Amino acid sequence: MGTDIILNNIRKCRFEKNEMTQQELADAAGCTRQTIVALEAGRYTPSLGLAFRIAGIFDKGLEDIFEYREP
């Protein structure tokens, strides 16, 4: 089994939401700015809870923010 690939549209969604900063998103999602940086760079896969919180912040479904690809 390989590592799952999770792509995301977080950066795009931040800019669509009044150019929300990484820090503002982190504060709203209950994580650190470094976590948001790693998510946007594709170096970190969020927990299910964090993924739901981020999707909720943008008023979107999980699949509007995150895309799963098998390795």
N, CA, C and O atoms as a Maestro MAE file, in Angstrom:
{
 s_m_m2io_version
 :::
 2.0.0
}

f_m_ct {
 s_m_title
 :::
 protein
 m_atom[284] {
  # First column is atom index #
  i_m_mmod_type
  r_m_x_coord
  r_m_y_coord
  r_m_z_coord
  i_m_residue_number
  s_m_chain_name
  s_m_pdb_residue_name
  s_m_pdb_atom_name
  i_m_atomic_number
  :::
  1 25 0.834 -1.197 0.000 1 A "MET " " N  " 7
  2 3 0.000 0.000 0.000 1 A "MET " " CA " 6
  3 2 0.876 1.257 0.000 1 A "MET " " C  " 6
  4 15 1.817 1.375 0.786 1 A "MET " " O  " 8
  5 25 0.552 2.178 -0.885 2 A "GLY " " N  " 7
  6 3 1.278 3.431 -0.937 2 A "GLY " " CA " 6
  7 2 0.610 4.493 -0.083 2 A "GLY " " C  " 6
  8 15 -0.406 4.248 0.568 2 A "GLY " " O  " 8
  9 25 1.188 5.644 -0.101 3 A "THR " " N  " 7
  10 3 0.629 6.760 0.649 3 A "THR " " CA " 6
  11 2 -0.505 7.388 -0.157 3 A "THR " " C  " 6
  12 15 -0.369 7.645 -1.353 3 A "THR " " O  " 8
  13 25 -1.618 7.628 0.519 4 A "ASP " " N  " 7
  14 3 -2.744 8.281 -0.149 4 A "ASP " " CA " 6
  15 2 -2.364 9.697 -0.554 4 A "ASP " " C  " 6
  16 15 -1.557 10.352 0.106 4 A "ASP " " O  " 8
  17 25 -2.951 10.152 -1.633 5 A "ILE " " N  " 7
  18 3 -2.707 11.508 -2.121 5 A "ILE " " CA " 6
  19 2 -3.980 12.319 -1.912 5 A "ILE " " C  " 6
  20 15 -5.037 11.980 -2.445 5 A "ILE " " O  " 8
  21 25 -3.873 13.385 -1.138 6 A "ILE " " N  " 7
  22 3 -5.003 14.277 -0.885 6 A "ILE " " CA " 6
  23 2 -4.630 15.660 -1.423 6 A "ILE " " C  " 6
  24 15 -3.746 16.325 -0.884 6 A "ILE " " O  " 8
  25 25 -5.298 16.076 -2.469 7 A "LEU " " N  " 7
  26 3 -5.107 17.420 -3.018 7 A "LEU " " CA " 6
  27 2 -6.139 18.336 -2.376 7 A "LEU " " C  " 6
  28 15 -7.149 17.870 -1.848 7 A "LEU " " O  " 8
  29 25 -5.883 19.636 -2.422 8 A "ASN " " N  " 7
  30 3 -6.867 20.549 -1.840 8 A "ASN " " CA " 6
  31 2 -6.896 21.880 -2.576 8 A "ASN " " C  " 6
  32 15 -5.981 22.232 -3.321 8 A "ASN " " O  " 8
  33 25 -7.985 22.604 -2.336 9 A "ASN " " N  " 7
  34 3 -8.200 23.929 -2.920 9 A "ASN " " CA " 6
  35 2 -8.228 25.006 -1.836 9 A "ASN " " C  " 6
  36 15 -8.890 26.032 -1.994 9 A "ASN " " O  " 8
  37 25 -7.519 24.777 -0.753 10 A "ILE " " N  " 7
  38 3 -7.585 25.694 0.386 10 A "ILE " " CA " 6
  39 2 -7.138 27.101 -0.002 10 A "ILE " " C  " 6
  40 15 -7.810 28.079 0.325 10 A "ILE " " O  " 8
  41 25 -6.020 27.203 -0.690 11 A "ARG " " N  " 7
  42 3 -5.502 28.535 -1.051 11 A "ARG " " CA " 6
  43 2 -6.528 29.302 -1.881 11 A "ARG " " C  " 6
  44 15 -6.799 30.474 -1.622 11 A "ARG " " O  " 8
  45 25 -7.091 28.633 -2.871 12 A "LYS " " N  " 7
  46 3 -8.108 29.261 -3.723 12 A "LYS " " CA " 6
  47 2 -9.311 29.702 -2.888 12 A "LYS " " C  " 6
  48 15 -9.819 30.811 -3.057 12 A "LYS " " O  " 8
  49 25 -9.758 28.837 -1.995 13 A "CYS " " N  " 7
  50 3 -10.918 29.161 -1.154 13 A "CYS " " CA " 6
  51 2 -10.634 30.339 -0.232 13 A "CYS " " C  " 6
  52 15 -11.516 31.162 0.013 13 A "CYS " " O  " 8
  53 25 -9.412 30.425 0.281 14 A "ARG " " N  " 7
  54 3 -9.062 31.561 1.145 14 A "ARG " " CA " 6
  55 2 -9.194 32.874 0.393 14 A "ARG " " C  " 6
  56 15 -9.716 33.855 0.924 14 A "ARG " " O  " 8
  57 25 -8.717 32.887 -0.847 15 A "PHE " " N  " 7
  58 3 -8.779 34.125 -1.623 15 A "PHE " " CA " 6
  59 2 -10.197 34.459 -2.054 15 A "PHE " " C  " 6
  60 15 -10.553 35.629 -2.190 15 A "PHE " " O  " 8
  61 25 -10.993 33.443 -2.265 16 A "GLU " " N  " 7
  62 3 -12.403 33.688 -2.599 16 A "GLU " " CA " 6
  63 2 -13.187 34.198 -1.393 16 A "GLU " " C  " 6
  64 15 -14.246 34.806 -1.555 16 A "GLU " " O  " 8
  65 25 -12.684 33.959 -0.203 17 A "LYS " " N  " 7
  66 3 -13.358 34.394 1.016 17 A "LYS " " CA " 6
  67 2 -12.647 35.649 1.540 17 A "LYS " " C  " 6
  68 15 -12.036 35.630 2.609 17 A "LYS " " O  " 8
  69 25 -12.736 36.717 0.784 18 A "ASN " " N  " 7
  70 3 -12.172 38.019 1.163 18 A "ASN " " CA " 6
  71 2 -10.683 37.964 1.473 18 A "ASN " " C  " 6
  72 15 -10.205 38.633 2.389 18 A "ASN " " O  " 8
  73 25 -9.952 37.158 0.700 19 A "GLU " " N  " 7
  74 3 -8.509 37.036 0.863 19 A "GLU " " CA " 6
  75 2 -8.122 36.704 2.310 19 A "GLU " " C  " 6
  76 15 -7.219 37.314 2.882 19 A "GLU " " O  " 8
  77 25 -8.823 35.727 2.883 20 A "MET " " N  " 7
  78 3 -8.551 35.260 4.242 20 A "MET " " CA " 6
  79 2 -7.085 34.855 4.354 20 A "MET " " C  " 6
  80 15 -6.552 34.192 3.465 20 A "MET " " O  " 8
  81 25 -6.440 35.250 5.435 21 A "THR " " N  " 7
  82 3 -5.046 34.875 5.632 21 A "THR " " CA " 6
  83 2 -4.947 33.449 6.167 21 A "THR " " C  " 6
  84 15 -5.923 32.880 6.655 21 A "THR " " O  " 8
  85 25 -3.756 32.896 6.063 22 A "GLN " " N  " 7
  86 3 -3.522 31.570 6.630 22 A "GLN " " CA " 6
  87 2 -3.777 31.592 8.134 22 A "GLN " " C  " 6
  88 15 -4.339 30.641 8.677 22 A "GLN " " O  " 8
  89 25 -3.374 32.655 8.808 23 A "GLN " " N  " 7
  90 3 -3.576 32.755 10.249 23 A "GLN " " CA " 6
  91 2 -5.060 32.822 10.604 23 A "GLN " " C  " 6
  92 15 -5.497 32.192 11.568 23 A "GLN " " O  " 8
  93 25 -5.828 33.574 9.837 24 A "GLU " " N  " 7
  94 3 -7.273 33.652 10.085 24 A "GLU " " CA " 6
  95 2 -7.930 32.284 9.922 24 A "GLU " " C  " 6
  96 15 -8.792 31.906 10.715 24 A "GLU " " O  " 8
  97 25 -7.526 31.553 8.902 25 A "LEU " " N  " 7
  98 3 -8.073 30.216 8.698 25 A "LEU " " CA " 6
  99 2 -7.654 29.291 9.833 25 A "LEU " " C  " 6
  100 15 -8.470 28.527 10.350 25 A "LEU " " O  " 8
  101 25 -6.403 29.357 10.213 26 A "ALA " " N  " 7
  102 3 -5.912 28.520 11.308 26 A "ALA " " CA " 6
  103 2 -6.683 28.802 12.595 26 A "ALA " " C  " 6
  104 15 -7.090 27.872 13.292 26 A "ALA " " O  " 8
  105 25 -6.883 30.072 12.910 27 A "ASP " " N  " 7
  106 3 -7.627 30.435 14.119 27 A "ASP " " CA " 6
  107 2 -9.052 29.892 14.067 27 A "ASP " " C  " 6
  108 15 -9.550 29.357 15.058 27 A "ASP " " O  " 8
  109 25 -9.700 30.028 12.928 28 A "ALA " " N  " 7
  110 3 -11.083 29.571 12.781 28 A "ALA " " CA " 6
  111 2 -11.174 28.041 12.828 28 A "ALA " " C  " 6
  112 15 -12.164 27.492 13.312 28 A "ALA " " O  " 8
  113 25 -10.148 27.359 12.329 29 A "ALA " " N  " 7
  114 3 -10.164 25.897 12.262 29 A "ALA " " CA " 6
  115 2 -9.602 25.242 13.518 29 A "ALA " " C  " 6
  116 15 -9.728 24.030 13.696 29 A "ALA " " O  " 8
  117 25 -8.986 26.032 14.387 30 A "GLY " " N  " 7
  118 3 -8.426 25.479 15.614 30 A "GLY " " CA " 6
  119 2 -7.122 24.731 15.408 30 A "GLY " " C  " 6
  120 15 -6.870 23.707 16.043 30 A "GLY " " O  " 8
  121 25 -6.295 25.256 14.510 31 A "CYS " " N  " 7
  122 3 -4.985 24.646 14.277 31 A "CYS " " CA " 6
  123 2 -3.949 25.769 14.164 31 A "CYS " " C  " 6
  124 15 -4.267 26.934 14.402 31 A "CYS " " O  " 8
  125 25 -2.735 25.422 13.808 32 A "THR " " N  " 7
  126 3 -1.688 26.437 13.670 32 A "THR " " CA " 6
  127 2 -1.570 26.895 12.216 32 A "THR " " C  " 6
  128 15 -2.017 26.216 11.292 32 A "THR " " O  " 8
  129 25 -0.961 28.052 12.044 33 A "ARG " " N  " 7
  130 3 -0.709 28.551 10.690 33 A "ARG " " CA " 6
  131 2 0.215 27.593 9.949 33 A "ARG " " C  " 6
  132 15 0.073 27.404 8.741 33 A "ARG " " O  " 8
  133 25 1.163 26.987 10.669 34 A "GLN " " N  " 7
  134 3 2.085 26.034 10.051 34 A "GLN " " CA " 6
  135 2 1.333 24.836 9.476 34 A "GLN " " C  " 6
  136 15 1.737 24.282 8.453 34 A "GLN " " O  " 8
  137 25 0.237 24.431 10.130 35 A "THR " " N  " 7
  138 3 -0.579 23.339 9.609 35 A "THR " " CA " 6
  139 2 -1.215 23.743 8.288 35 A "THR " " C  " 6
  140 15 -1.242 22.957 7.341 35 A "THR " " O  " 8
  141 25 -1.729 24.973 8.222 36 A "ILE " " N  " 7
  142 3 -2.335 25.461 6.977 36 A "ILE " " CA " 6
  143 2 -1.287 25.541 5.876 36 A "ILE " " C  " 6
  144 15 -1.561 25.168 4.735 36 A "ILE " " O  " 8
  145 25 -0.097 26.020 6.201 37 A "VAL " " N  " 7
  146 3 1.000 26.092 5.226 37 A "VAL " " CA " 6
  147 2 1.295 24.690 4.680 37 A "VAL " " C  " 6
  148 15 1.410 24.506 3.468 37 A "VAL " " O  " 8
  149 25 1.416 23.712 5.569 38 A "ALA " " N  " 7
  150 3 1.718 22.340 5.155 38 A "ALA " " CA " 6
  151 2 0.578 21.739 4.328 38 A "ALA " " C  " 6
  152 15 0.829 21.023 3.359 38 A "ALA " " O  " 8
  153 25 -0.668 22.023 4.704 39 A "LEU " " N  " 7
  154 3 -1.818 21.546 3.929 39 A "LEU " " CA " 6
  155 2 -1.776 22.104 2.514 39 A "LEU " " C  " 6
  156 15 -1.897 21.359 1.542 39 A "LEU " " O  " 8
  157 25 -1.606 23.407 2.403 40 A "GLU " " N  " 7
  158 3 -1.610 24.044 1.084 40 A "GLU " " CA " 6
  159 2 -0.470 23.535 0.203 40 A "GLU " " C  " 6
  160 15 -0.606 23.463 -1.018 40 A "GLU " " O  " 8
  161 25 0.651 23.183 0.831 41 A "ALA " " N  " 7
  162 3 1.805 22.691 0.076 41 A "ALA " " CA " 6
  163 2 1.703 21.203 -0.235 41 A "ALA " " C  " 6
  164 15 2.547 20.657 -0.946 41 A "ALA " " O  " 8
  165 25 0.663 20.541 0.299 42 A "GLY " " N  " 7
  166 3 0.492 19.120 0.058 42 A "GLY " " CA " 6
  167 2 1.415 18.238 0.872 42 A "GLY " " C  " 6
  168 15 1.611 17.068 0.541 42 A "GLY " " O  " 8
  169 25 1.990 18.792 1.947 43 A "ARG " " N  " 7
  170 3 2.909 18.028 2.789 43 A "ARG " " CA " 6
  171 2 2.219 17.413 4.005 43 A "ARG " " C  " 6
  172 15 2.863 16.722 4.795 43 A "ARG " " O  " 8
  173 25 0.922 17.655 4.162 44 A "TYR " " N  " 7
  174 3 0.206 17.184 5.344 44 A "TYR " " CA " 6
  175 2 -1.211 16.797 4.945 44 A "TYR " " C  " 6
  176 15 -1.874 17.511 4.194 44 A "TYR " " O  " 8
  177 25 -1.665 15.663 5.454 45 A "THR " " N  " 7
  178 3 -3.036 15.214 5.236 45 A "THR " " CA " 6
  179 2 -3.822 15.512 6.503 45 A "THR " " C  " 6
  180 15 -3.435 15.060 7.580 45 A "THR " " O  " 8
  181 25 -4.905 16.254 6.405 46 A "PRO " " N  " 7
  182 3 -5.638 16.645 7.611 46 A "PRO " " CA " 6
  183 2 -6.405 15.472 8.230 46 A "PRO " " C  " 6
  184 15 -6.757 14.506 7.552 46 A "PRO " " O  " 8
  185 25 -6.647 15.587 9.523 47 A "SER " " N  " 7
  186 3 -7.548 14.637 10.166 47 A "SER " " CA " 6
  187 2 -8.938 14.876 9.578 47 A "SER " " C  " 6
  188 15 -9.199 15.914 8.970 47 A "SER " " O  " 8
  189 25 -9.804 13.919 9.765 48 A "LEU " " N  " 7
  190 3 -11.162 14.064 9.252 48 A "LEU " " CA " 6
  191 2 -11.858 15.258 9.915 48 A "LEU " " C  " 6
  192 15 -12.577 16.013 9.261 48 A "LEU " " O  " 8
  193 25 -11.634 15.414 11.212 49 A "GLY " " N  " 7
  194 3 -12.238 16.539 11.933 49 A "GLY " " CA " 6
  195 2 -11.781 17.878 11.386 49 A "GLY " " C  " 6
  196 15 -12.598 18.774 11.171 49 A "GLY " " O  " 8
  197 25 -10.472 18.022 11.158 50 A "LEU " " N  " 7
  198 3 -9.948 19.277 10.618 50 A "LEU " " CA " 6
  199 2 -10.481 19.519 9.213 50 A "LEU " " C  " 6
  200 15 -10.818 20.650 8.862 50 A "LEU " " O  " 8
  201 25 -10.559 18.476 8.415 51 A "ALA " " N  " 7
  202 3 -11.085 18.626 7.055 51 A "ALA " " CA " 6
  203 2 -12.527 19.132 7.084 51 A "ALA " " C  " 6
  204 15 -12.892 20.010 6.304 51 A "ALA " " O  " 8
  205 25 -13.350 18.577 7.986 52 A "PHE " " N  " 7
  206 3 -14.737 19.031 8.106 52 A "PHE " " CA " 6
  207 2 -14.803 20.481 8.588 52 A "PHE " " C  " 6
  208 15 -15.623 21.260 8.102 52 A "PHE " " O  " 8
  209 25 -13.946 20.844 9.539 53 A "ARG " " N  " 7
  210 3 -13.953 22.229 10.038 53 A "ARG " " CA " 6
  211 2 -13.585 23.200 8.923 53 A "ARG " " C  " 6
  212 15 -14.229 24.238 8.769 53 A "ARG " " O  " 8
  213 25 -12.556 22.874 8.144 54 A "ILE " " N  " 7
  214 3 -12.134 23.751 7.042 54 A "ILE " " CA " 6
  215 2 -13.248 23.877 6.008 54 A "ILE " " C  " 6
  216 15 -13.544 24.979 5.547 54 A "ILE " " O  " 8
  217 25 -13.859 22.770 5.646 55 A "ALA " " N  " 7
  218 3 -14.960 22.820 4.678 55 A "ALA " " CA " 6
  219 2 -16.097 23.684 5.207 55 A "ALA " " C  " 6
  220 15 -16.687 24.460 4.455 55 A "ALA " " O  " 8
  221 25 -16.408 23.559 6.488 56 A "GLY " " N  " 7
  222 3 -17.469 24.359 7.090 56 A "GLY " " CA " 6
  223 2 -17.167 25.840 7.088 56 A "GLY " " C  " 6
  224 15 -18.066 26.657 6.883 56 A "GLY " " O  " 8
  225 25 -15.924 26.196 7.310 57 A "ILE " " N  " 7
  226 3 -15.517 27.607 7.299 57 A "ILE " " CA " 6
  227 2 -15.804 28.230 5.936 57 A "ILE " " C  " 6
  228 15 -16.192 29.395 5.843 57 A "ILE " " O  " 8
  229 25 -15.610 27.446 4.888 58 A "PHE " " N  " 7
  230 3 -15.844 27.944 3.531 58 A "PHE " " CA " 6
  231 2 -17.260 27.644 3.033 58 A "PHE " " C  " 6
  232 15 -17.584 27.920 1.878 58 A "PHE " " O  " 8
  233 25 -18.096 27.085 3.895 59 A "ASP " " N  " 7
  234 3 -19.472 26.723 3.521 59 A "ASP " " CA " 6
  235 2 -19.494 25.837 2.278 59 A "ASP " " C  " 6
  236 15 -20.285 26.049 1.359 59 A "ASP " " O  " 8
  237 25 -18.611 24.841 2.271 60 A "LYS " " N  " 7
  238 3 -18.518 23.917 1.143 60 A "LYS " " CA " 6
  239 2 -18.478 22.490 1.665 60 A "LYS " " C  " 6
  240 15 -18.218 22.257 2.845 60 A "LYS " " O  " 8
  241 25 -18.733 21.553 0.792 61 A "GLY " " N  " 7
  242 3 -18.603 20.143 1.137 61 A "GLY " " CA " 6
  243 2 -17.146 19.717 1.110 61 A "GLY " " C  " 6
  244 15 -16.307 20.398 0.520 61 A "GLY " " O  " 8
  245 25 -16.842 18.596 1.744 62 A "LEU " " N  " 7
  246 3 -15.465 18.095 1.763 62 A "LEU " " CA " 6
  247 2 -14.882 17.949 0.366 62 A "LEU " " C  " 6
  248 15 -13.733 18.317 0.124 62 A "LEU " " O  " 8
  249 25 -15.673 17.413 -0.548 63 A "GLU " " N  " 7
  250 3 -15.156 17.167 -1.891 63 A "GLU " " CA " 6
  251 2 -14.982 18.441 -2.713 63 A "GLU " " C  " 6
  252 15 -14.365 18.413 -3.778 63 A "GLU " " O  " 8
  253 25 -15.518 19.552 -2.226 64 A "ASP " " N  " 7
  254 3 -15.262 20.839 -2.878 64 A "ASP " " CA " 6
  255 2 -13.895 21.384 -2.469 64 A "ASP " " C  " 6
  256 15 -13.313 22.205 -3.178 64 A "ASP " " O  " 8
  257 25 -13.388 20.930 -1.334 65 A "ILE " " N  " 7
  258 3 -12.104 21.406 -0.809 65 A "ILE " " CA " 6
  259 2 -11.004 20.376 -1.043 65 A "ILE " " C  " 6
  260 15 -9.899 20.723 -1.459 65 A "ILE " " O  " 8
  261 25 -11.309 19.117 -0.777 66 A "PHE " " N  " 7
  262 3 -10.306 18.060 -0.826 66 A "PHE " " CA " 6
  263 2 -10.623 17.059 -1.932 66 A "PHE " " C  " 6
  264 15 -11.784 16.753 -2.205 66 A "PHE " " O  " 8
  265 25 -9.558 16.555 -2.563 67 A "GLU " " N  " 7
  266 3 -9.701 15.554 -3.615 67 A "GLU " " CA " 6
  267 2 -8.778 14.388 -3.302 67 A "GLU " " C  " 6
  268 15 -7.576 14.573 -3.112 67 A "GLU " " O  " 8
  269 25 -9.337 13.196 -3.248 68 A "TYR " " N  " 7
  270 3 -8.572 11.983 -2.963 68 A "TYR " " CA " 6
  271 2 -8.135 11.333 -4.260 68 A "TYR " " C  " 6
  272 15 -8.924 11.178 -5.192 68 A "TYR " " O  " 8
  273 25 -6.861 10.954 -4.307 69 A "ARG " " N  " 7
  274 3 -6.338 10.208 -5.453 69 A "ARG " " CA " 6
  275 2 -5.545 9.030 -4.931 69 A "ARG " " C  " 6
  276 15 -4.699 9.181 -4.050 69 A "ARG " " O  " 8
  277 25 -5.816 7.872 -5.468 70 A "GLU " " N  " 7
  278 3 -5.058 6.697 -5.080 70 A "GLU " " CA " 6
  279 2 -3.659 6.802 -5.677 70 A "GLU " " C  " 6
  280 15 -3.481 7.330 -6.775 70 A "GLU " " O  " 8
  281 25 -2.668 6.295 -4.945 71 A "PRO " " N  " 7
  282 3 -1.283 6.371 -5.445 71 A "PRO " " CA " 6
  283 2 -1.064 5.504 -6.672 71 A "PRO " " C  " 6
  284 15 0.044 5.461 -7.207 71 A "PRO " " O  " 8
  :::
 }
 m_bond[283] {
  # First column is bond index #
  i_m_from
  i_m_to
  i_m_order
  :::
  1 1 2 1
  2 2 3 1
  3 3 4 2
  4 3 5 1
  5 5 6 1
  6 6 7 1
  7 7 8 2
  8 7 9 1
  9 9 10 1
  10 10 11 1
  11 11 12 2
  12 11 13 1
  13 13 14 1
  14 14 15 1
  15 15 16 2
  16 15 17 1
  17 17 18 1
  18 18 19 1
  19 19 20 2
  20 19 21 1
  21 21 22 1
  22 22 23 1
  23 23 24 2
  24 23 25 1
  25 25 26 1
  26 26 27 1
  27 27 28 2
  28 27 29 1
  29 29 30 1
  30 30 31 1
  31 31 32 2
  32 31 33 1
  33 33 34 1
  34 34 35 1
  35 35 36 2
  36 35 37 1
  37 37 38 1
  38 38 39 1
  39 39 40 2
  40 39 41 1
  41 41 42 1
  42 42 43 1
  43 43 44 2
  44 43 45 1
  45 45 46 1
  46 46 47 1
  47 47 48 2
  48 47 49 1
  49 49 50 1
  50 50 51 1
  51 51 52 2
  52 51 53 1
  53 53 54 1
  54 54 55 1
  55 55 56 2
  56 55 57 1
  57 57 58 1
  58 58 59 1
  59 59 60 2
  60 59 61 1
  61 61 62 1
  62 62 63 1
  63 63 64 2
  64 63 65 1
  65 65 66 1
  66 66 67 1
  67 67 68 2
  68 67 69 1
  69 69 70 1
  70 70 71 1
  71 71 72 2
  72 71 73 1
  73 73 74 1
  74 74 75 1
  75 75 76 2
  76 75 77 1
  77 77 78 1
  78 78 79 1
  79 79 80 2
  80 79 81 1
  81 81 82 1
  82 82 83 1
  83 83 84 2
  84 83 85 1
  85 85 86 1
  86 86 87 1
  87 87 88 2
  88 87 89 1
  89 89 90 1
  90 90 91 1
  91 91 92 2
  92 91 93 1
  93 93 94 1
  94 94 95 1
  95 95 96 2
  96 95 97 1
  97 97 98 1
  98 98 99 1
  99 99 100 2
  100 99 101 1
  101 101 102 1
  102 102 103 1
  103 103 104 2
  104 103 105 1
  105 105 106 1
  106 106 107 1
  107 107 108 2
  108 107 109 1
  109 109 110 1
  110 110 111 1
  111 111 112 2
  112 111 113 1
  113 113 114 1
  114 114 115 1
  115 115 116 2
  116 115 117 1
  117 117 118 1
  118 118 119 1
  119 119 120 2
  120 119 121 1
  121 121 122 1
  122 122 123 1
  123 123 124 2
  124 123 125 1
  125 125 126 1
  126 126 127 1
  127 127 128 2
  128 127 129 1
  129 129 130 1
  130 130 131 1
  131 131 132 2
  132 131 133 1
  133 133 134 1
  134 134 135 1
  135 135 136 2
  136 135 137 1
  137 137 138 1
  138 138 139 1
  139 139 140 2
  140 139 141 1
  141 141 142 1
  142 142 143 1
  143 143 144 2
  144 143 145 1
  145 145 146 1
  146 146 147 1
  147 147 148 2
  148 147 149 1
  149 149 150 1
  150 150 151 1
  151 151 152 2
  152 151 153 1
  153 153 154 1
  154 154 155 1
  155 155 156 2
  156 155 157 1
  157 157 158 1
  158 158 159 1
  159 159 160 2
  160 159 161 1
  161 161 162 1
  162 162 163 1
  163 163 164 2
  164 163 165 1
  165 165 166 1
  166 166 167 1
  167 167 168 2
  168 167 169 1
  169 169 170 1
  170 170 171 1
  171 171 172 2
  172 171 173 1
  173 173 174 1
  174 174 175 1
  175 175 176 2
  176 175 177 1
  177 177 178 1
  178 178 179 1
  179 179 180 2
  180 179 181 1
  181 181 182 1
  182 182 183 1
  183 183 184 2
  184 183 185 1
  185 185 186 1
  186 186 187 1
  187 187 188 2
  188 187 189 1
  189 189 190 1
  190 190 191 1
  191 191 192 2
  192 191 193 1
  193 193 194 1
  194 194 195 1
  195 195 196 2
  196 195 197 1
  197 197 198 1
  198 198 199 1
  199 199 200 2
  200 199 201 1
  201 201 202 1
  202 202 203 1
  203 203 204 2
  204 203 205 1
  205 205 206 1
  206 206 207 1
  207 207 208 2
  208 207 209 1
  209 209 210 1
  210 210 211 1
  211 211 212 2
  212 211 213 1
  213 213 214 1
  214 214 215 1
  215 215 216 2
  216 215 217 1
  217 217 218 1
  218 218 219 1
  219 219 220 2
  220 219 221 1
  221 221 222 1
  222 222 223 1
  223 223 224 2
  224 223 225 1
  225 225 226 1
  226 226 227 1
  227 227 228 2
  228 227 229 1
  229 229 230 1
  230 230 231 1
  231 231 232 2
  232 231 233 1
  233 233 234 1
  234 234 235 1
  235 235 236 2
  236 235 237 1
  237 237 238 1
  238 238 239 1
  239 239 240 2
  240 239 241 1
  241 241 242 1
  242 242 243 1
  243 243 244 2
  244 243 245 1
  245 245 246 1
  246 246 247 1
  247 247 248 2
  248 247 249 1
  249 249 250 1
  250 250 251 1
  251 251 252 2
  252 251 253 1
  253 253 254 1
  254 254 255 1
  255 255 256 2
  256 255 257 1
  257 257 258 1
  258 258 259 1
  259 259 260 2
  260 259 261 1
  261 261 262 1
  262 262 263 1
  263 263 264 2
  264 263 265 1
  265 265 266 1
  266 266 267 1
  267 267 268 2
  268 267 269 1
  269 269 270 1
  270 270 271 1
  271 271 272 2
  272 271 273 1
  273 273 274 1
  274 274 275 1
  275 275 276 2
  276 275 277 1
  277 277 278 1
  278 278 279 1
  279 279 280 2
  280 279 281 1
  281 281 282 1
  282 282 283 1
  283 283 284 2
  :::
 }
}
